[in-house]
Amino acid sequence: MKIAANLRRAIELTELGLALRRSVLQQDKPQDDAMVQVMREIRRTKEQAWQQNSPEF
């Protein structure tokens, strides 16, 4: 069950990351700056998901 839940979360994060990337790239920014921003947002989202799923000791 936990594996399936983690897989669903990974898929959701991937979809969110792609939507974020698409959104940023549609703005009028140089592509390099947009990609840096997208990667930061993806990293931040992954870290938040990791913290939510990590057992607290």
HTML snippet that shows the backbone in 3Dmol.js (N, CA, C, O; Angstrom):
<script src="https://3Dmol.org/build/3Dmol-min.js"></script>
<div id="view" style="width:600px;height:400px;position:relative"></div>
<script>
const pdb = `
ATOM      1  N   MET A   1       0.815  -1.203   0.000  1.00  0.00           N
ATOM      2  CA  MET A   1       0.000   0.000   0.000  1.00  0.00           C
ATOM      3  C   MET A   1       0.856   1.263   0.000  1.00  0.00           C
ATOM      4  O   MET A   1       0.580   2.211  -0.736  1.00  0.00           O
ATOM      5  N   LYS A   2       1.913   1.267   0.844  1.00  0.00           N
ATOM      6  CA  LYS A   2       2.748   2.449   0.932  1.00  0.00           C
ATOM      7  C   LYS A   2       3.490   2.690  -0.390  1.00  0.00           C
ATOM      8  O   LYS A   2       3.685   3.836  -0.795  1.00  0.00           O
ATOM      9  N   ILE A   3       3.898   1.620  -1.048  1.00  0.00           N
ATOM     10  CA  ILE A   3       4.587   1.760  -2.330  1.00  0.00           C
ATOM     11  C   ILE A   3       3.655   2.400  -3.349  1.00  0.00           C
ATOM     12  O   ILE A   3       4.062   3.292  -4.093  1.00  0.00           O
ATOM     13  N   ALA A   4       2.406   1.948  -3.384  1.00  0.00           N
ATOM     14  CA  ALA A   4       1.432   2.510  -4.325  1.00  0.00           C
ATOM     15  C   ALA A   4       1.184   3.989  -4.025  1.00  0.00           C
ATOM     16  O   ALA A   4       1.086   4.803  -4.944  1.00  0.00           O
ATOM     17  N   ALA A   5       1.082   4.332  -2.750  1.00  0.00           N
ATOM     18  CA  ALA A   5       0.862   5.731  -2.372  1.00  0.00           C
ATOM     19  C   ALA A   5       2.057   6.594  -2.776  1.00  0.00           C
ATOM     20  O   ALA A   5       1.891   7.707  -3.274  1.00  0.00           O
ATOM     21  N   ASN A   6       3.258   6.069  -2.557  1.00  0.00           N
ATOM     22  CA  ASN A   6       4.458   6.810  -2.959  1.00  0.00           C
ATOM     23  C   ASN A   6       4.534   6.976  -4.469  1.00  0.00           C
ATOM     24  O   ASN A   6       4.946   8.025  -4.964  1.00  0.00           O
ATOM     25  N   LEU A   7       4.136   5.944  -5.198  1.00  0.00           N
ATOM     26  CA  LEU A   7       4.122   6.034  -6.662  1.00  0.00           C
ATOM     27  C   LEU A   7       3.135   7.088  -7.137  1.00  0.00           C
ATOM     28  O   LEU A   7       3.440   7.875  -8.033  1.00  0.00           O
ATOM     29  N   ARG A   8       1.946   7.101  -6.530  1.00  0.00           N
ATOM     30  CA  ARG A   8       0.953   8.124  -6.892  1.00  0.00           C
ATOM     31  C   ARG A   8       1.486   9.523  -6.605  1.00  0.00           C
ATOM     32  O   ARG A   8       1.311  10.435  -7.413  1.00  0.00           O
ATOM     33  N   ARG A   9       2.140   9.693  -5.449  1.00  0.00           N
ATOM     34  CA  ARG A   9       2.683  10.996  -5.100  1.00  0.00           C
ATOM     35  C   ARG A   9       3.783  11.401  -6.092  1.00  0.00           C
ATOM     36  O   ARG A   9       3.870  12.566  -6.481  1.00  0.00           O
ATOM     37  N   ALA A  10       4.607  10.457  -6.493  1.00  0.00           N
ATOM     38  CA  ALA A  10       5.664  10.752  -7.463  1.00  0.00           C
ATOM     39  C   ALA A  10       5.068  11.190  -8.795  1.00  0.00           C
ATOM     40  O   ALA A  10       5.562  12.123  -9.429  1.00  0.00           O
ATOM     41  N   ILE A  11       4.006  10.514  -9.212  1.00  0.00           N
ATOM     42  CA  ILE A  11       3.337  10.883 -10.465  1.00  0.00           C
ATOM     43  C   ILE A  11       2.721  12.269 -10.347  1.00  0.00           C
ATOM     44  O   ILE A  11       2.825  13.081 -11.266  1.00  0.00           O
ATOM     45  N   GLU A  12       2.080  12.539  -9.216  1.00  0.00           N
ATOM     46  CA  GLU A  12       1.480  13.865  -8.994  1.00  0.00           C
ATOM     47  C   GLU A  12       2.550  14.953  -9.024  1.00  0.00           C
ATOM     48  O   GLU A  12       2.354  16.006  -9.631  1.00  0.00           O
ATOM     49  N   LEU A  13       3.685  14.694  -8.366  1.00  0.00           N
ATOM     50  CA  LEU A  13       4.768  15.680  -8.347  1.00  0.00           C
ATOM     51  C   LEU A  13       5.326  15.908  -9.753  1.00  0.00           C
ATOM     52  O   LEU A  13       5.655  17.034 -10.124  1.00  0.00           O
ATOM     53  N   THR A  14       5.428  14.837 -10.522  1.00  0.00           N
ATOM     54  CA  THR A  14       5.909  14.972 -11.900  1.00  0.00           C
ATOM     55  C   THR A  14       4.939  15.813 -12.720  1.00  0.00           C
ATOM     56  O   THR A  14       5.354  16.696 -13.470  1.00  0.00           O
ATOM     57  N   GLU A  15       3.653  15.536 -12.575  1.00  0.00           N
ATOM     58  CA  GLU A  15       2.644  16.315 -13.309  1.00  0.00           C
ATOM     59  C   GLU A  15       2.676  17.782 -12.891  1.00  0.00           C
ATOM     60  O   GLU A  15       2.588  18.675 -13.733  1.00  0.00           O
ATOM     61  N   LEU A  16       2.803  18.026 -11.584  1.00  0.00           N
ATOM     62  CA  LEU A  16       2.880  19.402 -11.105  1.00  0.00           C
ATOM     63  C   LEU A  16       4.134  20.094 -11.616  1.00  0.00           C
ATOM     64  O   LEU A  16       4.097  21.262 -12.003  1.00  0.00           O
ATOM     65  N   GLY A  17       5.231  19.370 -11.613  1.00  0.00           N
ATOM     66  CA  GLY A  17       6.486  19.934 -12.124  1.00  0.00           C
ATOM     67  C   GLY A  17       6.391  20.297 -13.598  1.00  0.00           C
ATOM     68  O   GLY A  17       6.865  21.353 -14.017  1.00  0.00           O
ATOM     69  N   LEU A  18       5.785  19.428 -14.374  1.00  0.00           N
ATOM     70  CA  LEU A  18       5.622  19.709 -15.806  1.00  0.00           C
ATOM     71  C   LEU A  18       4.676  20.886 -16.040  1.00  0.00           C
ATOM     72  O   LEU A  18       4.914  21.711 -16.921  1.00  0.00           O
ATOM     73  N   ALA A  19       3.613  20.960 -15.256  1.00  0.00           N
ATOM     74  CA  ALA A  19       2.685  22.091 -15.380  1.00  0.00           C
ATOM     75  C   ALA A  19       3.383  23.392 -15.000  1.00  0.00           C
ATOM     76  O   ALA A  19       3.187  24.420 -15.649  1.00  0.00           O
ATOM     77  N   LEU A  20       4.187  23.344 -13.960  1.00  0.00           N
ATOM     78  CA  LEU A  20       4.940  24.528 -13.535  1.00  0.00           C
ATOM     79  C   LEU A  20       5.925  24.943 -14.620  1.00  0.00           C
ATOM     80  O   LEU A  20       6.048  26.125 -14.939  1.00  0.00           O
ATOM     81  N   ARG A  21       6.617  23.971 -15.177  1.00  0.00           N
ATOM     82  CA  ARG A  21       7.583  24.257 -16.252  1.00  0.00           C
ATOM     83  C   ARG A  21       6.885  24.914 -17.439  1.00  0.00           C
ATOM     84  O   ARG A  21       7.363  25.911 -17.983  1.00  0.00           O
ATOM     85  N   ARG A  22       5.756  24.346 -17.830  1.00  0.00           N
ATOM     86  CA  ARG A  22       5.001  24.888 -18.959  1.00  0.00           C
ATOM     87  C   ARG A  22       4.557  26.321 -18.665  1.00  0.00           C
ATOM     88  O   ARG A  22       4.642  27.193 -19.531  1.00  0.00           O
ATOM     89  N   SER A  23       4.088  26.557 -17.451  1.00  0.00           N
ATOM     90  CA  SER A  23       3.631  27.884 -17.057  1.00  0.00           C
ATOM     91  C   SER A  23       4.761  28.905 -17.114  1.00  0.00           C
ATOM     92  O   SER A  23       4.589  30.000 -17.649  1.00  0.00           O
ATOM     93  N   VAL A  24       5.901  28.548 -16.569  1.00  0.00           N
ATOM     94  CA  VAL A  24       7.038  29.473 -16.533  1.00  0.00           C
ATOM     95  C   VAL A  24       7.557  29.742 -17.944  1.00  0.00           C
ATOM     96  O   VAL A  24       7.899  30.876 -18.279  1.00  0.00           O
ATOM     97  N   LEU A  25       7.613  28.711 -18.754  1.00  0.00           N
ATOM     98  CA  LEU A  25       8.140  28.887 -20.109  1.00  0.00           C
ATOM     99  C   LEU A  25       7.228  29.743 -20.979  1.00  0.00           C
ATOM    100  O   LEU A  25       7.680  30.324 -21.966  1.00  0.00           O
ATOM    101  N   GLN A  26       5.956  29.826 -20.623  1.00  0.00           N
ATOM    102  CA  GLN A  26       5.026  30.644 -21.392  1.00  0.00           C
ATOM    103  C   GLN A  26       5.155  32.124 -21.045  1.00  0.00           C
ATOM    104  O   GLN A  26       4.628  32.982 -21.754  1.00  0.00           O
ATOM    105  N   GLN A  27       5.860  32.421 -19.949  1.00  0.00           N
ATOM    106  CA  GLN A  27       6.068  33.819 -19.575  1.00  0.00           C
ATOM    107  C   GLN A  27       7.137  34.427 -20.474  1.00  0.00           C
ATOM    108  O   GLN A  27       7.838  33.713 -21.191  1.00  0.00           O
ATOM    109  N   ASP A  28       7.255  35.748 -20.428  1.00  0.00           N
ATOM    110  CA  ASP A  28       8.225  36.439 -21.280  1.00  0.00           C
ATOM    111  C   ASP A  28       9.573  36.598 -20.581  1.00  0.00           C
ATOM    112  O   ASP A  28      10.073  37.713 -20.427  1.00  0.00           O
ATOM    113  N   LYS A  29      10.148  35.489 -20.165  1.00  0.00           N
ATOM    114  CA  LYS A  29      11.460  35.507 -19.522  1.00  0.00           C
ATOM    115  C   LYS A  29      12.432  34.741 -20.406  1.00  0.00           C
ATOM    116  O   LYS A  29      12.031  33.866 -21.174  1.00  0.00           O
ATOM    117  N   PRO A  30      13.714  35.075 -20.293  1.00  0.00           N
ATOM    118  CA  PRO A  30      14.696  34.248 -21.004  1.00  0.00           C
ATOM    119  C   PRO A  30      14.579  32.803 -20.525  1.00  0.00           C
ATOM    120  O   PRO A  30      14.314  32.555 -19.349  1.00  0.00           O
ATOM    121  N   GLN A  31      14.773  31.877 -21.413  1.00  0.00           N
ATOM    122  CA  GLN A  31      14.548  30.470 -21.089  1.00  0.00           C
ATOM    123  C   GLN A  31      15.466  29.982 -19.971  1.00  0.00           C
ATOM    124  O   GLN A  31      15.027  29.202 -19.126  1.00  0.00           O
ATOM    125  N   ASP A  32      16.718  30.413 -19.938  1.00  0.00           N
ATOM    126  CA  ASP A  32      17.630  29.962 -18.894  1.00  0.00           C
ATOM    127  C   ASP A  32      17.109  30.342 -17.514  1.00  0.00           C
ATOM    128  O   ASP A  32      17.102  29.513 -16.604  1.00  0.00           O
ATOM    129  N   ASP A  33      16.671  31.592 -17.352  1.00  0.00           N
ATOM    130  CA  ASP A  33      16.123  32.025 -16.072  1.00  0.00           C
ATOM    131  C   ASP A  33      14.875  31.234 -15.716  1.00  0.00           C
ATOM    132  O   ASP A  33      14.676  30.880 -14.554  1.00  0.00           O
ATOM    133  N   ALA A  34      14.047  30.960 -16.687  1.00  0.00           N
ATOM    134  CA  ALA A  34      12.816  30.205 -16.448  1.00  0.00           C
ATOM    135  C   ALA A  34      13.147  28.797 -15.976  1.00  0.00           C
ATOM    136  O   ALA A  34      12.513  28.291 -15.049  1.00  0.00           O
ATOM    137  N   MET A  35      14.123  28.163 -16.594  1.00  0.00           N
ATOM    138  CA  MET A  35      14.474  26.802 -16.216  1.00  0.00           C
ATOM    139  C   MET A  35      15.067  26.755 -14.810  1.00  0.00           C
ATOM    140  O   MET A  35      14.802  25.815 -14.060  1.00  0.00           O
ATOM    141  N   VAL A  36      15.853  27.743 -14.450  1.00  0.00           N
ATOM    142  CA  VAL A  36      16.405  27.805 -13.095  1.00  0.00           C
ATOM    143  C   VAL A  36      15.265  27.911 -12.094  1.00  0.00           C
ATOM    144  O   VAL A  36      15.270  27.230 -11.069  1.00  0.00           O
ATOM    145  N   GLN A  37      14.301  28.752 -12.384  1.00  0.00           N
ATOM    146  CA  GLN A  37      13.156  28.922 -11.495  1.00  0.00           C
ATOM    147  C   GLN A  37      12.352  27.628 -11.397  1.00  0.00           C
ATOM    148  O   GLN A  37      11.944  27.235 -10.304  1.00  0.00           O
ATOM    149  N   VAL A  38      12.127  26.978 -12.503  1.00  0.00           N
ATOM    150  CA  VAL A  38      11.375  25.721 -12.501  1.00  0.00           C
ATOM    151  C   VAL A  38      12.094  24.675 -11.666  1.00  0.00           C
ATOM    152  O   VAL A  38      11.463  23.988 -10.861  1.00  0.00           O
ATOM    153  N   MET A  39      13.394  24.542 -11.842  1.00  0.00           N
ATOM    154  CA  MET A  39      14.144  23.543 -11.096  1.00  0.00           C
ATOM    155  C   MET A  39      14.113  23.837  -9.597  1.00  0.00           C
ATOM    156  O   MET A  39      14.030  22.915  -8.787  1.00  0.00           O
ATOM    157  N   ARG A  40      14.178  25.099  -9.231  1.00  0.00           N
ATOM    158  CA  ARG A  40      14.080  25.458  -7.804  1.00  0.00           C
ATOM    159  C   ARG A  40      12.716  25.084  -7.237  1.00  0.00           C
ATOM    160  O   ARG A  40      12.619  24.551  -6.132  1.00  0.00           O
ATOM    161  N   GLU A  41      11.663  25.367  -8.000  1.00  0.00           N
ATOM    162  CA  GLU A  41      10.310  25.039  -7.538  1.00  0.00           C
ATOM    163  C   GLU A  41      10.120  23.532  -7.415  1.00  0.00           C
ATOM    164  O   GLU A  41       9.497  23.058  -6.464  1.00  0.00           O
ATOM    165  N   ILE A  42      10.654  22.781  -8.372  1.00  0.00           N
ATOM    166  CA  ILE A  42      10.545  21.322  -8.312  1.00  0.00           C
ATOM    167  C   ILE A  42      11.294  20.797  -7.099  1.00  0.00           C
ATOM    168  O   ILE A  42      10.786  19.940  -6.377  1.00  0.00           O
ATOM    169  N   ARG A  43      12.495  21.303  -6.873  1.00  0.00           N
ATOM    170  CA  ARG A  43      13.289  20.876  -5.718  1.00  0.00           C
ATOM    171  C   ARG A  43      12.554  21.194  -4.411  1.00  0.00           C
ATOM    172  O   ARG A  43      12.498  20.362  -3.506  1.00  0.00           O
ATOM    173  N   ARG A  44      11.996  22.395  -4.323  1.00  0.00           N
ATOM    174  CA  ARG A  44      11.272  22.804  -3.115  1.00  0.00           C
ATOM    175  C   ARG A  44      10.046  21.907  -2.888  1.00  0.00           C
ATOM    176  O   ARG A  44       9.764  21.514  -1.756  1.00  0.00           O
ATOM    177  N   THR A  45       9.336  21.592  -3.947  1.00  0.00           N
ATOM    178  CA  THR A  45       8.153  20.730  -3.842  1.00  0.00           C
ATOM    179  C   THR A  45       8.543  19.324  -3.403  1.00  0.00           C
ATOM    180  O   THR A  45       7.870  18.724  -2.565  1.00  0.00           O
ATOM    181  N   LYS A  46       9.631  18.796  -3.971  1.00  0.00           N
ATOM    182  CA  LYS A  46      10.096  17.465  -3.582  1.00  0.00           C
ATOM    183  C   LYS A  46      10.513  17.445  -2.113  1.00  0.00           C
ATOM    184  O   LYS A  46      10.209  16.493  -1.394  1.00  0.00           O
ATOM    185  N   GLU A  47      11.205  18.490  -1.669  1.00  0.00           N
ATOM    186  CA  GLU A  47      11.622  18.554  -0.269  1.00  0.00           C
ATOM    187  C   GLU A  47      10.411  18.593   0.664  1.00  0.00           C
ATOM    188  O   GLU A  47      10.402  17.942   1.708  1.00  0.00           O
ATOM    189  N   GLN A  48       9.393  19.359   0.281  1.00  0.00           N
ATOM    190  CA  GLN A  48       8.182  19.422   1.094  1.00  0.00           C
ATOM    191  C   GLN A  48       7.494  18.063   1.149  1.00  0.00           C
ATOM    192  O   GLN A  48       7.034  17.644   2.211  1.00  0.00           O
ATOM    193  N   ALA A  49       7.421  17.377   0.020  1.00  0.00           N
ATOM    194  CA  ALA A  49       6.794  16.050  -0.023  1.00  0.00           C
ATOM    195  C   ALA A  49       7.600  15.069   0.815  1.00  0.00           C
ATOM    196  O   ALA A  49       7.027  14.242   1.525  1.00  0.00           O
ATOM    197  N   TRP A  50       8.917  15.154   0.740  1.00  0.00           N
ATOM    198  CA  TRP A  50       9.773  14.260   1.509  1.00  0.00           C
ATOM    199  C   TRP A  50       9.535  14.473   3.005  1.00  0.00           C
ATOM    200  O   TRP A  50       9.429  13.509   3.764  1.00  0.00           O
ATOM    201  N   GLN A  51       9.452  15.746   3.428  1.00  0.00           N
ATOM    202  CA  GLN A  51       9.228  16.051   4.841  1.00  0.00           C
ATOM    203  C   GLN A  51       7.858  15.543   5.299  1.00  0.00           C
ATOM    204  O   GLN A  51       7.717  15.086   6.434  1.00  0.00           O
ATOM    205  N   GLN A  52       6.874  15.617   4.445  1.00  0.00           N
ATOM    206  CA  GLN A  52       5.526  15.148   4.801  1.00  0.00           C
ATOM    207  C   GLN A  52       5.499  13.624   4.939  1.00  0.00           C
ATOM    208  O   GLN A  52       4.734  13.086   5.740  1.00  0.00           O
ATOM    209  N   ASN A  53       6.331  12.932   4.160  1.00  0.00           N
ATOM    210  CA  ASN A  53       6.332  11.470   4.171  1.00  0.00           C
ATOM    211  C   ASN A  53       7.353  10.873   5.096  1.00  0.00           C
ATOM    212  O   ASN A  53       7.330   9.664   5.325  1.00  0.00           O
ATOM    213  N   SER A  54       8.258  11.675   5.645  1.00  0.00           N
ATOM    214  CA  SER A  54       9.300  11.152   6.526  1.00  0.00           C
ATOM    215  C   SER A  54       8.729  10.859   7.907  1.00  0.00           C
ATOM    216  O   SER A  54       7.960  11.650   8.454  1.00  0.00           O
ATOM    217  N   PRO A  55       9.110   9.724   8.461  1.00  0.00           N
ATOM    218  CA  PRO A  55       8.657   9.438   9.830  1.00  0.00           C
ATOM    219  C   PRO A  55       9.362  10.381  10.804  1.00  0.00           C
ATOM    220  O   PRO A  55      10.548  10.677  10.655  1.00  0.00           O
ATOM    221  N   GLU A  56       8.629  10.834  11.779  1.00  0.00           N
ATOM    222  CA  GLU A  56       9.196  11.743  12.770  1.00  0.00           C
ATOM    223  C   GLU A  56       9.746  10.915  13.924  1.00  0.00           C
ATOM    224  O   GLU A  56       9.074  10.020  14.439  1.00  0.00           O
ATOM    225  N   PHE A  57      10.958  11.222  14.317  1.00  0.00           N
ATOM    226  CA  PHE A  57      11.600  10.494  15.408  1.00  0.00           C
ATOM    227  C   PHE A  57      11.614  11.321  16.656  1.00  0.00           C
ATOM    228  O   PHE A  57      12.116  10.874  17.688  1.00  0.00           O
TER     229      PHE A  57
END
`;
const viewer = $3Dmol.createViewer("view");
viewer.addModel(pdb, "pdb");
viewer.setStyle({}, {cartoon: {color: "spectrum"}});
viewer.zoomTo();
viewer.render();
</script>
